[in-house]
Amino acid sequence: MKAERRVPIFSSRAFGIRRCYRRGAVSTLDYVLLVGVILPVAAFCMWAGPRLIWLTYQMVYVLIGWPFM
């Protein structure tokens, strides 16, 4: 009696091809994340950064200077 040989449903070659397609989808998702989220956040930080620094400076100035007014 011969032992049964189990054959996987998906061959490694087919699995490799699927993995390749998946990577394409993931890199597209990375691109969407970069363009849709990270670049707008970076643009907002460049716009808001100087204003936040100025407001922080004013707040520190008021906290230090108010007893002398």
N, C-alpha and C positions, 0 to 999 in steps of 0.2 A: 504494500500500500504506500503510495507516494504522498508526501506531505503537500498540503495545498499551499500554493504560493499566492499571497495576497498582493494584488496590484493596486496601487493607490489610484483613486478616482482622477486626481489631477496629476499629470506628470510634472517633473521638476521644470521642464522646458515651458510648459504652459503656465506654471506658477511664476516663472521668471518673467514671462511676457506680461502677465497681469501686474506683477510688481512694477514693471517699467511704466505701464499705463498709470498706475497709482501715483508714481513719483511725478509724472507730468501734471496730474491733478493737484498734487500738493504744492508743486512749484507755482502753479497758477494761483493757488490760494495764498501763497507767500507774496506774490506780486500784488494781489488785491489788498492784502493786509498792509503792505508797504504804501501803496498809492492811496488807499481809502482811509487809513488810520494814522500811520506813523508820520507821513508827510504833512497832513493837516495839523497834527499835534505839534510838530516841529515849527510850522509856520505860526501857530498861535503863540508858542513860547517865544519866538523871536519878536512878535508884536507885543506881547504882554511883559516880557522880561524887563526892559528898561522901566516900564511903569511900575512894576512890582518893586524894583530896586529903589525907585524914587519914593514910593509910598512907605517903604520900610525905613528909609532915611528920615522921612518926615516924622514917622511914629517914634523913632528913637530920639530925634531932636526934641519932640514934645515931651517925652517921658523924662529926658534929662533936664530940659529947660524950664518946665512948669513951676518948680519951686522958686525960681528966681524972678518970676514975672509979677 
